[in-house]
Amino acid sequence: MHARAQLKEPRDSVWEDVSIAPETGMNASEPGIEARRALVLHGRRLVVDLIELTLNHGLFIVSAASTLAEAEAILAAQRPHLAVIDMDHDDSIALLSRLGASNTIARSVTPVIGLTRRGDLKMKLRAFDLGVDDILTLPFSPEELLARSIVVSRRATGTDRPIVPVIKLGEMEIDILNRQVTAGDSVIHLSGIEQSLLYLLASRGGRAVSREEILDAIWGTDFVAESNIVDRHIRSLRVKLQNDYRHPRFIATVPGRGYRFIPTFTNAGWDVGAADAPEVDKGDPPT
C-alpha cells in the first residue's frame, strides 16, 4: 500500500502581504459590497463549488465554465478580474490564448491561477510559459487558494483590495485565516484537514458528497488510504462541532452515499470546553 501524502499546510507567510477587512460576516452577494468577478474553467462541479465558496472571502463572484464555449460566453458578457483555469482541461490553452488576446485589445490584464494534478516541474514551467501568473497543485487548501488569488490580483491591478476573513453559513461563522468556527459565544479551532473538509461539504449547499469524492478533493486521486480515513476525520470534526450523527445540526450521514452539510440550523452556541473533551469513538452508523 502506498503512503498517501497529507494535505499540505499553507505556509504561515502566505498571508503576509494580504490586507484584512475589518468587517466580518460579509459575502460577495450582499448589497453594497463591491465584488470582483472571477472566471473558473473546470470540468468538475465539486471543485468549482469549493472554489466559489473560498473566493467569497475575497469578495469574488464566480462564473464557472466547463467548456471553452461557455467561457467565451462569459467573457463576452463581462470582463473577469481573475481567472482560475484547470491546466489539465482540454480547453485550457485555448482559453489562455483567448484571455491574452482580450487583454491586448482592452489594454488590461486578467491574472490567471492555474490548477493541476501534476506537480512536476515540467508541467509548472509550461503553465508559466503559457501565461499563468501562479499555479496550485490539486488538492489545494482553501486558505492558500484565497491568498494566492488576492496576491495575483493585486500584482495585476496595483490595487490593494482586502479580504473578508469571516463568512457566515446560516448561523455558523468560519474564519479562514485562524481556522475557527464560531456559533454564539463558542469558538472551535480546526486543523487544516478539518477546515478543508468543512469547506468541501459546505460548498455543496446541502448536496451529498461521497467518500470517494472527499478522498479525491482533499487527499488526491493517486493516494491509497486506509478504508476509514474519511469517516475518522468526519467523526473528529463532528466531535469538535458537538454534532451528534443521530440528531445532526451541521453534518448529516446520507446512507449509502456519504455526507452532507446542513445549510440552515438553529443553535445557541456550543458548551464551553466540550470541544476539548477526549473523543469517544463510537463509530458512525452503518451506511
MIDRENKOL-305224 format. One line per 5 residues: number of its first residue (from 0); for each residue x, y, z of N, C-alpha, C. Coordinates in steps of 0.1 Angstrom, whole numbers. Layout:
BEGIN
NUM	X,Y,Z,X,Y,Z,X,Y,Z ~ ...
This chain:
BEGIN
0	8,-12,0,0,0,0,9,12,0 ~ 6,22,-9,13,34,-9,9,43,2 ~ 19,51,7,15,61,17,10,73,10 ~ -1,78,15,-7,90,9,-1,102,15 ~ 3,112,7,8,124,13,-3,132,19
5	-1,138,31,-11,146,37,-13,159,30 ~ -25,164,32,-28,177,26,-18,188,31 ~ -11,195,22,-1,204,26,-7,216,33 ~ -1,219,44,-5,231,52,1,243,45 ~ -7,254,44,-1,266,38,10,272,46
10	19,278,40,30,285,48,24,296,56 ~ 30,299,68,25,310,76,26,323,69 ~ 36,324,60,39,337,53,29,340,42 ~ 20,330,39,12,332,28,2,344,29 ~ 0,348,42,-9,360,45,-1,373,47
15	12,373,46,19,384,50,16,397,42 ~ 13,395,29,10,406,20,-5,408,17 ~ -13,402,25,-28,403,23,-34,412,33 ~ -42,422,29,-49,431,38,-62,424,43 ~ -65,427,55,-77,421,61,-87,432,63
20	-100,429,59,-110,439,61,-115,438,75 ~ -119,450,81,-123,450,95,-137,444,97 ~ -145,444,86,-159,438,87,-158,423,88 ~ -169,417,94,-170,403,94,-184,399,90 ~ -185,387,85,-199,382,81,-204,387,68
25	-196,394,60,-200,398,47,-198,387,37 ~ -204,388,25,-201,380,14,-203,388,1 ~ -198,382,-10,-198,390,-22,-212,392,-28 ~ -222,385,-23,-235,387,-29,-244,397,-21 ~ -239,403,-10,-246,412,-3,-247,426,-9
30	-258,433,-8,-259,446,-14,-249,456,-8 ~ -244,465,-16,-234,474,-11,-220,470,-11 ~ -218,457,-14,-204,451,-14,-199,451,-28 ~ -188,458,-30,-182,458,-44,-175,445,-46 ~ -180,437,-55,-174,424,-57,-166,424,-70
35	-156,416,-70,-148,413,-82,-153,401,-88 ~ -150,400,-101,-155,388,-109,-144,378,-112 ~ -147,366,-110,-138,355,-113,-143,345,-123 ~ -135,342,-133,-139,331,-143,-132,319,-139 ~ -139,308,-138,-134,295,-135,-136,285,-146
40	-126,279,-151,-127,268,-161,-123,255,-154 ~ -133,246,-152,-130,233,-146,-142,224,-149 ~ -139,211,-152,-149,202,-156,-156,195,-144 ~ -152,197,-132,-159,191,-120,-166,201,-112 ~ -179,199,-111,-187,208,-103,-183,208,-88
45	-178,197,-83,-174,197,-69,-163,206,-66 ~ -153,207,-75,-142,216,-74,-146,230,-76 ~ -155,233,-85,-160,246,-88,-167,252,-76 ~ -175,244,-69,-183,248,-58,-173,252,-46 ~ -162,244,-45,-153,247,-34,-145,260,-37
50	-142,262,-50,-135,274,-54,-144,286,-51 ~ -157,285,-55,-166,296,-53,-168,300,-38 ~ -170,290,-29,-171,293,-15,-158,300,-10 ~ -147,295,-14,-134,300,-9,-132,315,-14 ~ -135,317,-27,-132,331,-32,-143,341,-27
55	-153,336,-21,-163,345,-15,-156,354,-4 ~ -146,348,2,-138,356,12,-131,368,6 ~ -128,367,-7,-121,377,-14,-131,386,-22 ~ -143,385,-18,-154,393,-25,-154,391,-40 ~ -152,378,-44,-153,374,-58,-166,368,-61
60	-173,372,-72,-184,364,-77,-180,356,-88 ~ -182,342,-87,-176,333,-96,-186,330,-107 ~ -181,330,-120,-188,325,-131,-180,313,-136 ~ -187,301,-137,-180,289,-140,-183,284,-154 ~ -173,278,-160,-175,272,-173,-168,258,-173
65	-174,249,-181,-168,236,-182,-163,234,-196 ~ -165,243,-205,-160,242,-219,-156,256,-223 ~ -148,256,-234,-143,269,-240,-155,277,-244 ~ -165,271,-250,-177,279,-255,-183,286,-243 ~ -185,279,-232,-191,286,-220,-183,297,-215
70	-169,295,-215,-160,305,-210,-161,317,-220 ~ -161,315,-233,-162,326,-242,-175,334,-240 ~ -186,327,-237,-199,334,-235,-198,343,-223 ~ -191,338,-212,-189,346,-200,-180,359,-203 ~ -170,356,-211,-161,368,-215,-168,378,-223
75	-177,373,-231,-185,383,-240,-194,391,-231 ~ -198,386,-220,-208,394,-211,-201,402,-201 ~ -189,398,-197,-182,406,-186,-167,403,-186 ~ -160,412,-181,-145,410,-181,-141,406,-166 ~ -135,394,-165,-132,390,-151,-120,397,-146
80	-119,398,-132,-108,404,-126,-97,393,-123 ~ -102,380,-124,-93,369,-121,-99,357,-129 ~ -89,348,-133,-93,336,-140,-86,324,-132 ~ -94,314,-130,-88,301,-124,-91,290,-134 ~ -80,285,-139,-81,275,-150,-75,262,-147
85	-82,251,-150,-77,238,-148,-67,235,-160 ~ -54,235,-157,-44,233,-168,-45,219,-174 ~ -52,210,-168,-54,196,-173,-66,195,-182 ~ -73,206,-183,-85,207,-192,-81,208,-206 ~ -89,202,-215,-86,202,-229,-86,216,-235
90	-94,225,-229,-96,238,-235,-87,249,-228 ~ -78,245,-219,-71,254,-211,-62,263,-219 ~ -55,257,-229,-46,265,-237,-53,275,-246 ~ -65,271,-251,-73,279,-260,-78,291,-252 ~ -82,288,-239,-88,299,-231,-77,309,-227
95	-65,304,-224,-54,313,-221,-51,322,-233 ~ -51,316,-245,-49,324,-257,-60,335,-259 ~ -72,331,-256,-84,340,-257,-82,351,-247 ~ -78,348,-235,-76,359,-225,-65,368,-229 ~ -54,363,-234,-43,371,-239,-47,381,-250
100	-55,376,-259,-60,385,-270,-69,395,-265 ~ -78,391,-255,-87,401,-249,-80,411,-241 ~ -69,407,-234,-61,417,-226,-55,427,-235 ~ -50,423,-247,-43,432,-256,-53,442,-262 ~ -65,438,-265,-75,447,-270,-79,457,-260
105	-81,452,-248,-86,461,-237,-75,468,-230 ~ -63,465,-234,-51,471,-227,-52,469,-212 ~ -55,457,-208,-56,454,-194,-51,440,-192 ~ -51,436,-179,-45,423,-176,-55,415,-167 ~ -58,402,-171,-66,394,-162,-56,383,-157
110	-53,384,-144,-44,374,-138,-50,360,-138 ~ -41,350,-139,-46,337,-141,-39,328,-130 ~ -47,320,-123,-41,309,-115,-44,296,-121 ~ -34,288,-124,-36,275,-130,-37,264,-119 ~ -46,255,-121,-47,243,-112,-43,231,-120
115	-36,222,-113,-32,210,-120,-30,198,-109 ~ -32,186,-114,-30,175,-105,-15,170,-107 ~ -9,175,-117,5,171,-120,15,182,-114 ~ 21,178,-103,30,187,-96,44,187,-101 ~ 47,181,-113,61,181,-118,65,194,-123
120	78,196,-123,84,209,-127,81,212,-142 ~ 81,202,-150,79,204,-165,65,210,-167 ~ 55,205,-160,41,210,-161,40,224,-157 ~ 47,227,-145,46,241,-140,53,251,-149 ~ 65,247,-155,72,256,-164,64,259,-176
125	57,248,-181,48,250,-193,37,260,-190 ~ 31,258,-179,20,267,-175,24,281,-174 ~ 36,284,-168,41,298,-168,44,303,-182 ~ 49,294,-190,52,298,-204,40,302,-212 ~ 29,296,-208,16,299,-215,9,311,-209
130	15,317,-199,9,330,-194,3,329,-180 ~ 4,318,-173,-2,317,-160,6,325,-150 ~ -1,332,-141,6,340,-131,11,332,-119 ~ 3,322,-116,6,313,-104,0,300,-107 ~ 5,290,-100,0,276,-102,-2,269,-89
135	-12,262,-87,-16,255,-75,-18,240,-78 ~ -12,231,-70,-14,217,-73,-26,212,-65 ~ -35,204,-72,-46,198,-65,-41,185,-58 ~ -47,183,-46,-57,191,-39,-51,203,-32 ~ -59,214,-31,-54,226,-25,-62,229,-12
140	-56,237,-4,-63,241,8,-70,254,5 ~ -82,257,10,-89,269,7,-82,282,10 ~ -75,282,22,-68,294,25,-56,298,16 ~ -50,287,10,-39,290,1,-44,296,-12 ~ -55,290,-17,-61,295,-30,-66,309,-28
145	-72,312,-17,-76,326,-14,-65,336,-14 ~ -54,332,-6,-43,341,-5,-36,344,-19 ~ -34,333,-26,-28,335,-40,-37,343,-49 ~ -50,341,-48,-59,349,-57,-58,364,-54 ~ -58,367,-41,-57,381,-37,-43,387,-42
150	-33,380,-40,-19,385,-43,-18,387,-58 ~ -22,377,-67,-20,379,-81,-29,390,-86 ~ -41,392,-80,-50,402,-85,-44,416,-82 ~ -37,417,-70,-31,430,-67,-19,433,-76 ~ -11,422,-79,0,424,-88,-5,430,-101
155	-16,425,-106,-21,428,-119,-26,442,-120 ~ -33,446,-109,-40,459,-109,-33,470,-101 ~ -24,466,-92,-18,476,-84,-26,481,-73 ~ -38,475,-71,-48,480,-61,-48,470,-50 ~ -47,475,-38,-47,467,-26,-61,465,-21
160	-67,453,-24,-81,450,-20,-81,440,-9 ~ -88,443,2,-88,434,14,-96,422,12 ~ -94,412,20,-103,400,21,-112,402,33 ~ -122,394,33,-131,393,45,-128,380,51 ~ -122,379,63,-117,367,68,-128,358,73
165	-140,363,77,-151,356,82,-163,356,73 ~ -168,344,69,-181,344,62,-191,336,70 ~ -204,338,68,-214,332,75,-221,321,67 ~ -224,310,73,-232,299,67,-243,296,77 ~ -255,301,74,-265,300,84,-261,308,96
170	-261,301,108,-256,308,120,-242,304,123 ~ -235,297,114,-221,294,116,-212,304,110 ~ -202,309,117,-192,318,111,-179,310,110 ~ -173,311,98,-160,304,95,-149,315,93 ~ -139,314,101,-127,323,100,-116,315,93
175	-114,318,80,-105,311,72,-90,313,76 ~ -87,325,81,-73,327,85,-69,320,97 ~ -77,320,107,-74,314,120,-80,299,122 ~ -86,294,111,-92,281,112,-101,279,124 ~ -111,289,125,-120,289,136,-134,288,131
180	-143,282,138,-157,282,136,-164,287,148 ~ -173,297,147,-179,303,158,-195,301,157 ~ -201,298,168,-215,298,169,-219,303,183 ~ -226,314,184,-229,320,197,-216,326,202 ~ -213,322,215,-201,326,222,-190,316,221
185	-192,305,214,-183,294,214,-174,295,201 ~ -161,292,203,-151,292,192,-144,278,192 ~ -145,272,180,-138,259,178,-127,261,168 ~ -115,255,172,-103,256,163,-102,243,155 ~ -99,245,142,-99,233,133,-85,231,128
190	-82,218,125,-69,215,118,-71,219,103 ~ -60,218,96,-61,221,81,-70,212,74 ~ -69,199,77,-78,189,71,-92,191,75 ~ -95,194,87,-109,197,92,-115,209,85 ~ -107,220,83,-112,231,76,-115,228,62
195	-106,221,55,-108,218,41,-121,209,40 ~ -122,200,49,-134,191,49,-147,199,51 ~ -147,208,60,-159,216,63,-162,225,51 ~ -152,231,44,-154,239,33,-160,230,21 ~ -154,218,19,-159,210,9,-174,206,10
200	-178,202,22,-192,199,25,-201,211,24 ~ -196,222,30,-205,234,29,-206,240,15 ~ -196,238,7,-197,243,-7,-208,236,-15 ~ -212,225,-11,-222,217,-19,-236,221,-16 ~ -238,230,-7,-252,235,-5,-262,225,-1
205	-258,215,8,-268,205,12,-268,193,4 ~ -260,192,-7,-260,180,-15,-250,170,-9 ~ -252,157,-11,-244,147,-6,-230,147,-13 ~ -220,144,-5,-206,142,-11,-202,128,-7 ~ -198,120,-17,-194,106,-14,-180,106,-8
210	-177,94,-2,-164,92,4,-153,93,-6 ~ -156,88,-18,-146,88,-29,-144,103,-33 ~ -154,111,-34,-152,125,-38,-144,133,-27 ~ -147,129,-15,-139,136,-4,-125,132,-5 ~ -122,119,-7,-108,115,-8,-101,122,-19
215	-108,123,-31,-102,129,-43,-99,144,-40 ~ -109,151,-34,-108,165,-33,-98,169,-22 ~ -96,161,-12,-88,165,0,-74,158,0 ~ -74,146,-4,-61,138,-4,-55,136,-18 ~ -63,136,-28,-58,134,-41,-61,120,-46
220	-61,118,-60,-65,105,-65,-54,95,-65 ~ -42,99,-64,-30,90,-65,-26,85,-51 ~ -35,85,-42,-31,81,-28,-41,70,-24 ~ -35,59,-19,-43,48,-14,-43,49,1 ~ -55,51,7,-56,53,21,-62,42,28
225	-61,41,41,-69,32,49,-84,34,47 ~ -92,24,47,-106,24,43,-114,34,51 ~ -111,37,63,-119,46,71,-114,60,74 ~ -104,64,66,-98,77,68,-108,89,67 ~ -118,88,58,-128,98,57,-137,98,69
230	-141,86,73,-150,85,84,-144,90,97 ~ -131,88,99,-124,92,111,-123,107,111 ~ -120,114,100,-120,128,100,-133,135,102 ~ -144,128,96,-157,133,98,-161,132,113 ~ -157,121,119,-160,119,133,-153,129,142
235	-141,132,138,-133,142,146,-139,156,145 ~ -144,159,132,-150,172,130,-163,173,138 ~ -171,162,138,-183,162,145,-181,164,160 ~ -171,158,165,-168,159,180,-166,174,183 ~ -158,180,175,-155,194,178,-167,203,176
240	-175,200,167,-188,208,164,-199,203,174 ~ -196,193,182,-207,188,191,-219,184,182 ~ -216,176,172,-227,173,162,-229,158,163 ~ -240,154,170,-244,140,172,-250,135,158 ~ -245,124,153,-250,119,140,-264,115,141
245	-269,112,153,-283,108,154,-292,119,153 ~ -287,131,157,-295,143,156,-286,154,151 ~ -283,153,138,-272,162,132,-277,176,131 ~ -269,186,134,-271,200,132,-263,206,120 ~ -252,200,118,-243,205,108,-239,195,97
250	-236,183,101,-231,173,91,-240,160,93 ~ -247,157,82,-256,145,82,-250,134,74 ~ -252,122,79,-248,110,71,-260,107,61 ~ -256,104,48,-266,100,38,-263,86,36 ~ -272,77,41,-269,62,39,-266,58,25
255	-255,51,23,-252,46,10,-246,56,1 ~ -245,69,5,-240,79,-4,-228,87,2 ~ -228,90,14,-217,98,20,-222,108,31 ~ -218,120,30,-222,131,40,-227,143,33 ~ -234,151,40,-238,164,35,-239,174,46
260	-236,187,43,-237,198,52,-251,203,53 ~ -256,205,65,-270,210,67,-269,226,67 ~ -274,232,56,-272,246,54,-279,256,64 ~ -290,251,69,-297,260,79,-299,253,92 ~ -297,259,103,-299,253,116,-300,264,126
265	-304,260,138,-305,270,149,-298,264,161 ~ -290,272,168,-283,268,180,-279,280,188 ~ -276,277,200,-272,288,209,-257,288,213 ~ -250,282,204,-235,281,206,-232,267,213 ~ -219,264,213,-215,251,219,-212,253,234
270	-213,242,241,-209,242,255,-194,245,257 ~ -191,254,266,-177,258,268,-169,245,272 ~ -158,243,265,-149,232,269,-153,219,263 ~ -165,217,257,-169,204,252,-160,200,241 ~ -156,209,232,-148,206,221,-134,201,224
275	-130,204,236,-117,199,241,-117,186,248 ~ -129,181,250,-130,168,257,-125,157,249 ~ -120,146,255,-114,135,247,-125,128,239 ~ -122,124,227,-132,118,218,-134,103,222 ~ -147,100,223,-151,86,225,-156,81,212
280	-148,71,206,-151,66,193,-162,56,193 ~ -174,60,190,-185,51,189,-188,47,175 ~ -181,53,166,-182,50,152,-195,56,146 ~ -195,57,133,-206,63,126,-216,51,123 ~ -229,55,121,-239,45,118,-236,38,105
285	-241,26,103,-238,19,90,-244,27,79 ~ -236,27,67,-241,34,56,-241,24,44
